[in-house]
Amino acid sequence: MASPLLPELHPQKQELLRLLAHQPGFQVLVELFDAACASLNQRLVKLNPEDRDYERKLRDHHLECRVVNEFCSAVLKAIDYHTGAVNMRETENQESEDRLIEAATQLLRPGNPYGRKVIKSE
C-alpha cells in the first residue's frame, strides 16, 4: 500500500478530517469524485480507433484519466487513513479509561484493606 497523503498530519487536523467525513455533504463530494472519474473513463472508451490521431488521443486521454483517478483515490484513502488514526486513538483512550476505572473499583471494593490505606494516605 502506498503511503497516505500527509502521514504525519497533526491530530487536530486529523480530527477535522474525521468531522468533515461525517458531514452530509461529504458523500456528495465522493459522488463528484466518482462522476469525474467515470466521465473521463467514458471519454477514453469512446475514442474512435479510426481517427487520424487515435494513438496520441489515446495516450493523452489515458494519462488524464489515470491522473484524476489516482488523485481522487489518494484523497479518499488519506481521509480514511487519518479518520482511522483518530478512531484508533479514541479506542485506546477509552480502553485506558476503562482499565483505570476497573482498577479504582477494585481498590475501593468493600473489604479491600489496601483501598482504605490508599484513601487514608491522601
N, C-alpha and C positions, 0 to 999 in steps of 0.2 A: 504494500500500500504506500502510496506517495505521502510525503509529509503534508499536513494540513497547512493552509494559509495562516500565517502568524502563530506558530505553535506556542510561543511564549507570551501570548496575549494576557494582559493584566486581568486578574479575577473579576474586577469590577466591569471591565468591558465584556468579559465572557457572560456575566450576568445580564448585561444589556442585550447581548445577542439572544440569550435564552428568553428574555422578556419579549424581544422582537418576534421570535419564532412562535410565541403564544398569542400574538395579536391577530385579530380576524383577517386583516389584510395580508398577512404573511402568505397564506395559502394562495391568494391571488397572485402574489409575486412569483411563487413556484409555478403557477399555471402560465404566467407570462414567459418565464424561462422555458418551460416545456413547449409553448406555442412558437417561440422564436426558433428553437432547435428543430421542431417539426417543419416549420416553414422553410428553413434552409435545407433540410433533408429532402423535402419535396422538390425544391428548385433543382437540387442535384439530380434527383431521379428523372426529372422532366427534360433534362438536356437531350437534344437530338443528336445521335451519333453521326448523322449525315450532314450536320452543319460543317461549314468550312473550317472554323476554328474550334472544333469539338475538343481536341486534346488540351488546348490552352484553357478553354472554359471549364473543362472537367477538373483540371488541376487547380484553377483559381477558386471554383465553387467548392471543391473538396477541402481546400485549405481553409476557406472562410467557415465552412460548416464545422470542421474539426475544431477550429479556434473557439467558436461560440459554444459548441458543445462542451469542450473542456473547461471553458470559463464558468459556465453555469454549473457544471458538475463540481468544480473546485469550490465555488462559493457555498453551495448547499452542503457539501461534505465538511467544509470548515465550520459552518454553523452547527452541524450535527456533532462534530468533534468537541467544539467549545461548550455546547449545551451539555454534552455527556460529561465533560470535566466538572461543570458546576453541579450536576446531579450526583456525581461520584463524591465530591467534597461534602455535599449535604448529607448523603448516606453515611459517610464516615463520621461526620459530626454527630448525627443522630445516634449512631451506634455507640460513640464515645459517651454521649449524654446518658444513654440507656445503661451502659456499664456503670457509670458513676452513680446514677440513681439506685441501681441494684446494690452496689457496694454500700451506699449510705443506708439503704433499707435494711441490709443485713447487720450493719453496725448498730442501728437503733432498734433492732428487734428486741422485744421484752425478753429478759433473761440472759442477754448477752453481756457478760461482765466487762468486756472491753469497750463496748459502746458507752457505758456510763463514765468510764475513765476518760474517754475522748471528750465527752461533753463537759465534764468537770474541769478538765485541764484548760479549756478555752476561757 
